[in-house]
Amino acid sequence: MVNIWNYKDCDTIEITDTDGNVFKGRIVDITDAEEKSDLEEYEDSITIKVDENNIEFLQNEIAEIKIIR
């Protein structure tokens, strides 16, 4: 599992999800599982802005992260 906290100081990243889809965008937020009100998703997550959409990825949905800048 990818440790998303290693990317907290990055600006733009590329995420490959576990289905092989690739998303490139700016980091909007990294959320600790304990801060979520929805306990069904009790896992850290990272949100990136792709085009005009914010997309949230749970840690277990990420196969790889590459730093763009």
Buried (B, 14 or more C-beta within 10 A) or exposed (E): EBEBEEBEEBEBBBBBBEEEEEBEBBBBEBBEEEEBEEEEBEBBBBBBBEEEEEBEBBBEBBBEBEEEE
